[in-house]
Amino acid sequence: MLDIRYILDNVEAVRGRLARRGAEAAARLDEVVALGGERGALIPLLDGKRGELKRGSEEFGRLQKSLAKEEADARRAGLKVTSGEIKELEARLAEIEQKLGALMLLVPNLPSDQVPAGADADSSRVESVRGEPPVLDFAPRPHWELGEKLGIIDFERAAKISGARFAVLRGAGALLERALISFMLETHTREHGYTEVMPPFLVNRDSMTGTGQLPKFEEDSFRVEGRDLFLVPTAEVPVTNLHRDEILDEEALPLRYCSWTACFRSEAGAYGRDVRGLIRQHQFNKVELVKFTRPEESYRELDMMMEDASRILGKLGLHHRVVTLSAGDMGFSAAKCYDIEVWLPSQGQFREISSCSNCEDFQARRARIRFKPAGGGRTRLVHTLNGSGLAVGRTMIAILEQCQQADGSVRVPAPLRPFMGGMERIG
């Protein structure tokens, strides 16, 4: 959530930065400014009326015994009028604050000056291309065809069990998925300095609101009927909310967490896209990276997070690239976002496998996460960062497609073999 005081003091600057995200992002600003202005005018008026009532009541208390009945009645009536005016002003202020609070939850984060302008992915900036593309002297097969022929992915039975956009992994497929999770967690904890967290897969409304999933994206969430609980869309939600309503010690920062969870998304706006295979599933596994930092360190930590995620792909020998998303292509809570995109030979294009975002103090303000400066003084909001380290299913896709062999088998990348009982090939 943005700081309403900053908005009202810098209306045109905020308007310009929101406009970089597109017309929809800037559309609510006028209403925010109008309500904020009315609130700002009401507060001193209400304070004045409260002071007037207090002084009048104190004076009446002192003089009441010496006043004639008519004057005492008149003063009492005047105090009653002032009290009624205060109640009306309080009701209007409460109404404005409720509307303003609800509206502010729908305003996206301001894009950083480091982010390229533009409304969509066409304006994003490629920062680097990493690793070598696989040399395949045959027509590459798509991952769903490979998976079904190898008997390691079963979409038909998943549809029978649960419906569309689910998959059953079997045999070496299930083993590969588990190996990837273990390899990612081992690398991030032992080499990159993250602390592993195993959170609940169900979270409450406050947690979803704290990270920005609610209220804007409620239709994309799976909610438990009769209980105001949601299946996690990403481990970012429970892990960021570990420190909701807390004041951290500056000496403890930065905090770096990694977490594996299953993730659940309804993909309400995605029907018709990526209907084949594992690209867009209702349920998928992901290893998430989350950081809490001092504001002055957050962009350095963002670059480190992106490198940590990219290093996983490098170890697996997978061709990929790093892209800085344009303002209009970023997620709701992000001030800057790197996408890591992996090469899929069957599609002849790069596809997103990780998004690493600096949310600055946007989530921290919503979730009230602060830190106490070591030198004393007022508490400050932390900066929160999150990123996929990586999406496990999409990493499996990349392995199946980039490591496929002419005979239909798939070479297992060397770093995964210790987690797969020494298996070198799926065939």
Secondary structure, DSSP 8 states (H G I E B T S, - for coil): ---HHHHHHSHHHHHHHHHTT-HHHHTTHHHHHHHHHHHHHHHHHHHHHHHHHHHHHHHHHHHGGGS-HHHHHHHHHHHHHHHHHHHHHHHHHHHHHHHHHHHHTTS-----TTS---SSGGG-EEEEEES-----SS----HHHHHHHHTSEEHHHHHHHT-SS--EE-THHHHHHHHHHHHHHHHHHHTS--EE----SEEEHHHHHHTT-TTTTGGGS-EETTTTEEE-SSTHHHHHGGGTT-EEEGGG-SEEEEEEEEEE---TT-TTSS-STTSS-SEEEEEEEEEEE-GGGHHHHHHHHHHHHHHHHHHTT--EEEEE--GGGS-TT-SEEEEEEEEETTTTEEEEEEEEEE-TTHHHHHHT-EEE-TT-SS-EE-EEEEEEEEEHHHHHHHHHHHSB-TTS-EE--GGGGGGGTT--EE-
